[in-house]
Amino acid sequence: MKIPVLACVLLCVFAAPESTKAQKLKGLHAACIVIESPDKETEDVGLTKESLTAQIVVALKRDIPKLKIESSSQRASLSGVYLEITSLETTTGIASFVSLSLRRPVAILEEDKGNIMTDPNYLNYLLAPVWNRGCLLIGGKVRHAARVRDQINQYLTALAAEYYKDNP
């Protein structure tokens, strides 16, 4: 009896055991917070590096209390929550791209052998986003900062949900 290819693919995708799915946040114990320097338009609506850092610290401590938050200057962990906001003033208001990611150290593998590259002249890892969300917000200036903050909170809640899924 032949099973159609599409049925096989769907069966493999949906019947895959949980252990075969990537657990990108498994074992995450500490992270620092990195805010890319906001541009003038972002700061003009009231979103400063300090206020955004405080918002992320509060959300992480509330939603993931086990996660140790380290300052970027004294960090022992290489993992980090990265926020970047790029804004542009328009004739009718403002547009901002908001990107939040969690970056972790990853090993670099040789393409043909799959071995971890070990070259004393280079780092054997790099920071790569393992979790990322981003969107474009467009609207008037009056409530723009609140909309950006709401979006960041939604992203942090999604990050916390993923964290608890990977670290039951």
N, C-alpha and C positions, 0 to 999 in steps of 0.2 A: 504494500500500500504506500503510495507516494503522498507526502505531506507538502503542501505548497510552500515555496521558499518564504513568502511573507509570513506565514503562520510560524515557521521555524524561527525567523528573526524575532518576531514579537514574543514568542515563548522564551527565547534566550534573554531578551532584554528585561522582560517583566518577571521572569522566574529566577533571575540571578540572585544568589544569596547575598545578604547584607555585607558579608565579609569581603566580597569581591568589589564592592563599591569603594571609591576613594574616601578615606577619612582624613580630610585635609587639615582638620583642627585637632586631631588626636594627639594627646600628650602636650598640648600647649599649656604651659604653666605661667609664663610671664611674657609681657610685651611692653614696648614703649609706644608712645604716641608721637607721630610725626605729622605736623601740619605744614604743607607747602606755604610759603609766604603769600598771603592774600594780595591780590592786585588792588589798585586804587578803587576801582568800581565796587569790589567786594567790601572793602573797608568803609566806603562811603555809605553803605546801607546798614552798617553797624556790626559787621562780622569781622572781628579781629582774631588774630592768632591765639591770644590769651582766652577770649571768650569761647572759641571753638574747642580749645584744649580742655577747658573746664567742663564743657558740655559732654565731651567724650569720656573724660575721667568719671564723671558722675554716672553716666549711663553704664559704663563697664563695671563700676563698683556695685551698682544696683543689680544689673542683670547677670553678671558673672563674678560674684564676690571671691571665688577661688583664684581668679586670675590676678597675678601680681602685676601692678602697673609700675613700670620703671621710668625714670626720667631719661631722656635721650642722651644726656651727658654722662650719666653714671650707669648706663645699662650693662647688664651682664648677658641678657638675652639678645639675640639678634632679631627676633620676631618683632613686628611692629604693625600698628594700626595706622594707615596712611590716609590722610584726607587732603584732597586737592579741589579747590574751587576756582574756576576761571569764569570771570564775568565780563560782560560787554554791555555798555549802555546803548540803548536803541532810541529811536525818536519817540516811541510810545512807552518806554519803561526800561527794563533790564532783563538780560538773559544770562543765566549761570549754568555751567556744567558742573555738577557735583559728583565727585568720585571718591568712594571709600573702599579701601582694600586692606586685607591682612596679608602681609608679606612674611615669608619664612625662609630660612636658609634651605637651599636645595643643592644636591650634589650634581655635578656635571659628569655625564657619562660619555665614554667614547662611543661614537656612532656604530662602528663595526664590531666591537667586542662587548659592549655593555658594561665595561669596567669603569669604576670611578677614576677620573683622571687625577693623577698625582704628579704635579709639576711644581717643584719648589719655587719657581719664579712667579707662580700665580696662586690666588686663593683657590681652594678646591670646592668652593661653594659660591653661590650668589643668592641674593634675595629675590624671590619671585612671588608674585601675587598668587596665593592659593585660594583666595576668596575675594570677589570683587563685585561691586554694584556701582552703577552710575546712571545719571539721567540729566536731561536738560530742562531747566525751569525757566519759563518765560512769563513775564507779567509786569504789573506796575511796581513802582519802588516802595509804596507804602507798606505792604505786607510781605515784601520779598524776603527779608531776613527771617521772618517767622516761617515762611514756606521752606526755606533752605534748612533751618533748624529742625522742622518737622520731618523733612526727608532724611536728614542725618539720623534722627532718632529711629525712623523706620528701618534704616539700614543696620543700625546697631542692634535693634531687636532681632532682625533676621540673622545677624552674626551670632548673637547669643543662642538662638534656636539651633543653628548649625553646630555651635560649640557643644551644646548639651546632647545633640544627636550623636556626635563623635566621641563624647566623653560622658557616658551614662553614669 
